Amino acid sequence: MDKQIVCINWGTRYGAPYINCLYRMVCANTTPPFRFLAFTDSFEGIDPGVECFDLPEMPGFMPARTIGQWPKSRLWASELADLKGPFLFLDLDVAIAGSLDSFFEFGNPDDVILARNAAKPLSKLGQTSIYRMPVGALAPLQKLFAMDPQGVADKYRFEQHFVTKNAPEGVKFWPSGWVRHFRIECIPKFPLNYFLDTRPPKNTRVVIFAGALNPPDAIKGQYNARVPHLPPGQHIRRALKSKNKLRSVRQFFRPANWVEQLWDMAERG
């Protein structure tokens, strides 16, 4: 199976620094040859090793009042640049901690394979932070979405729920342990989060960062940029002044030095 790796970027939240960091982590963890493609609305500052393409057309329109990443539906098209066959998609804010080679070897080339949704372990829902599928495998879903983008978004909220429930041939999941959710699976449980460092479980290959918490936040030890990291005692005092005291007290973790090492290695190339 050819190794084709795809990412997508729109707007100003991520951009070239994230694309370049992801590309270098891929280079460090993938046996050549492979292609790395970015579908993006800006080519400025992107590493010359990245093959850049304009964003595919948005099906229908971008729904409002939804927190799902519906622009990712652009990649469900029946044609995608000059790609043929399966490609591996990666979110821009993942951290790669091990070899990606097995993600091309697992299952059949025609499979749609997602990460398991760690936030809803009993629901059998998928996570599209890292998935593999053949070009065009979800084209019927793109047409269905384009007919009523707002209705689909209101019903499913997240594009990954829509994919899980409606993929024409169903979906499969990566083997347990390959993909880990940083907030749920790498931060020690309360109250140990105040005393132990974060760490990826053994044999983790990719760490995903769902929600507002992304790798730069993990490196600083904060759930989001609006609530900067503080030493334990100061964090507790701040949390006790918040509306949801218990949740705020639990939302503490020590700076993730291992994420910093992965990103620093990528930035240094």
C-alpha positions in Angstrom: 0.0 0.0 0.0 1.4 3.4 -1.0 2.0 5.7 2.0 -0.1 8.9 1.4 -0.5 11.2 4.4 -3.0 14.1 4.3 -3.7 17.1 6.5 -6.1 20.0 6.2 -5.8 23.6 7.3 -8.2 26.5 7.1 -8.3 29.8 8.9 -5.6 31.2 11.3 -5.7 28.8 14.3 -3.0 26.5 13.0 -1.3 27.4 9.8 2.3 26.7 8.6 3.9 26.1 12.0 1.5 23.2 12.7 1.8 21.8 9.2 5.6 21.9 9.3 5.7 20.3 12.8 3.4 17.5 11.7 5.4 17.0 8.5 8.6 16.6 10.5 7.1 14.3 13.0 5.8 12.2 10.1 9.3 12.2 8.5 10.8 11.0 11.8 8.3 8.2 12.2 7.5 6.9 8.7 9.7 4.7 6.5 10.1 6.2 3.1 8.9 6.5 0.4 5.8 8.5 1.3 3.9 11.6 0.2 2.7 14.3 2.6 0.0 16.5 1.3 -1.6 19.6 2.9 -4.9 21.0 1.7 -4.8 24.6 2.8 -6.0 28.1 2.2 -2.5 29.5 2.6 0.8 28.1 1.3 3.0 30.8 3.0 5.8 29.5 5.2 5.2 25.8 4.5 8.1 23.4 4.3 9.0 22.7 0.7 8.8 19.0 1.3 5.0 19.4 1.8 2.9 19.1 -1.3 0.4 21.9 -1.0 -3.1 22.0 -2.7 -6.0 24.4 -2.5 -8.8 23.4 -0.2 -11.4 21.3 -1.9 -14.8 22.8 -2.3 -17.0 22.9 0.8 -20.0 20.7 0.2 -23.2 22.8 0.7 -22.3 25.4 3.2 -20.6 25.6 6.6 -23.2 24.9 9.3 -23.6 27.4 12.2 -24.2 26.7 15.9 -22.1 23.5 15.9 -18.8 22.5 17.5 -18.0 19.8 15.0 -15.1 20.2 12.5 -17.4 20.0 9.4 -14.8 21.6 7.0 -13.1 18.2 7.1 -16.0 17.0 4.9 -14.1 18.6 2.0 -11.9 15.5 2.0 -14.8 13.1 1.4 -14.9 14.1 -2.3 -14.8 11.4 -5.0 -11.6 13.0 -6.3 -8.8 14.5 -4.2 -6.0 16.2 -6.0 -4.1 13.4 -7.8 -4.5 10.8 -5.0 -5.5 7.3 -5.7 -6.4 4.6 -3.2 -6.0 4.8 0.6 -4.6 7.8 2.4 -3.9 8.4 6.1 -5.4 11.6 7.5 -3.8 13.3 10.6 -5.1 16.3 12.5 -2.6 19.2 12.7 -2.6 19.1 16.5 -1.6 15.4 17.1 1.7 14.3 18.6 3.4 11.3 17.0 5.2 9.1 19.5 5.9 6.0 17.4 6.1 4.5 14.0 3.2 5.2 11.5 4.1 2.3 9.3 1.5 -0.1 10.8 -1.3 2.4 10.1 -0.7 1.5 6.4 -0.5 -2.2 7.0 -3.5 -2.8 9.2 -6.8 -4.0 7.7 -7.7 -3.9 4.0 -7.0 -1.1 1.6 -10.8 -0.5 1.1 -11.5 -0.1 4.9 -12.5 3.1 6.5 -10.5 3.0 9.8 -11.0 5.5 12.7 -9.6 5.9 16.1 -11.9 4.9 19.0 -13.7 7.8 20.7 -12.2 7.7 24.2 -14.7 10.2 25.6 -17.6 7.7 24.8 -16.0 4.2 25.2 -19.3 2.3 25.3 -20.9 4.1 22.3 -18.7 2.5 19.5 -18.1 6.0 18.1 -15.1 6.9 16.0 -12.6 9.8 16.3 -11.4 11.3 13.0 -8.1 12.8 14.4 -6.4 9.9 12.6 -8.2 7.9 10.0 -7.5 6.0 6.8 -9.7 5.5 3.9 -9.6 5.2 0.1 -10.3 8.4 -1.9 -14.0 8.7 -2.5 -15.1 6.1 0.1 -17.2 8.8 1.9 -18.4 10.5 -1.3 -22.0 9.4 -0.6 -21.8 11.0 2.8 -20.6 14.3 1.2 -23.6 14.3 -1.0 -25.9 13.6 1.9 -24.3 16.3 4.0 -24.5 18.8 1.1 -28.3 18.4 0.8 -28.8 19.7 4.4 -25.6 20.7 6.1 -27.4 22.4 9.1 -29.8 19.5 9.6 -26.9 17.0 9.6 -24.8 19.1 11.9 -27.7 19.6 14.3 -28.4 15.9 14.4 -24.9 14.6 14.8 -23.0 17.6 16.2 -19.6 16.1 15.3 -18.6 15.1 11.8 -16.9 12.0 13.2 -20.3 10.8 14.6 -21.8 11.3 11.2 -19.1 9.2 9.6 -19.3 6.5 12.2 -23.0 6.0 11.8 -23.3 6.4 8.0 -20.1 5.2 6.3 -21.4 3.1 3.4 -19.4 -0.1 4.3 -19.2 0.7 8.0 -16.0 1.6 9.9 -13.3 -0.3 11.7 -11.0 0.9 14.5 -7.3 1.0 15.0 -6.0 -1.6 17.5 -6.4 -0.7 21.1 -3.5 1.4 22.4 -2.2 2.7 19.1 -4.0 6.1 19.5 -4.4 7.8 22.9 -6.4 10.8 24.0 -4.2 13.2 25.9 -6.7 14.6 28.3 -8.5 11.3 29.0 -5.6 8.8 28.8 -2.4 10.6 29.5 -3.2 12.8 32.5 -3.1 10.9 35.8 -6.5 10.6 37.5 -7.4 13.1 40.3 -5.8 13.6 42.7 -2.6 12.0 41.3 -2.6 14.6 38.6 -1.1 17.0 41.2 1.8 14.7 41.9 2.6 12.7 38.8 3.7 13.7 35.4 1.6 13.1 32.3 2.7 10.3 30.2 1.6 8.3 27.1 0.7 4.7 27.9 3.1 2.0 26.7 3.1 1.4 22.9 1.3 4.6 22.1 1.9 5.7 18.5 -0.2 8.8 18.2 -1.6 11.2 20.8 -4.7 13.2 19.9 -5.7 16.5 21.4 -9.5 16.9 21.2 -11.3 20.1 22.2 -9.5 23.3 23.2 -6.5 21.6 24.8 -3.7 21.4 22.1 0.0 20.4 22.2 1.3 24.0 23.1 -1.2 24.0 26.0 -0.1 20.5 27.1 3.5 21.7 27.1 2.6 24.6 29.4 0.3 22.5 31.6 -3.0 24.2 30.9 -6.4 23.1 29.7 -6.6 26.2 27.4 -4.9 29.5 26.8 -7.6 31.3 28.9 -6.6 29.5 32.1 -2.7 29.7 32.4 -0.8 27.1 34.3 -0.2 27.8 38.0 1.6 25.9 40.7 -0.8 23.4 42.5 -1.7 25.6 45.5 -2.4 28.7 43.4 -4.4 26.6 40.9 -6.6 25.3 43.7 -7.2 28.8 45.1 -8.2 30.0 41.6 -10.4 27.0 41.1 -12.3 27.6 44.4 -13.2 31.0 43.1 -14.8 29.6 39.9 -18.4 28.7 39.2 -17.7 25.0 38.8 -15.2 24.5 41.7 -14.9 20.7 41.5 -14.3 20.6 37.8 -11.8 23.4 38.0 -9.9 21.7 40.8 -9.7 18.5 38.7 -8.4 20.5 35.7 -4.8 20.5 36.7 -1.8 18.7 35.2 1.9 19.2 35.2 3.6 20.5 32.0 4.0 17.7 29.5 7.8 17.7 28.8 7.5 14.7 26.5 5.2 16.6 24.2 7.7 19.4 24.2 10.4 17.0 23.2 8.4 15.6 20.3 7.5 19.1 19.0 11.0 20.4 19.6 12.5 17.6 17.6 10.1 18.3 14.8 10.8 22.0 14.8 14.5 21.4 14.7 14.0 19.0 11.8 
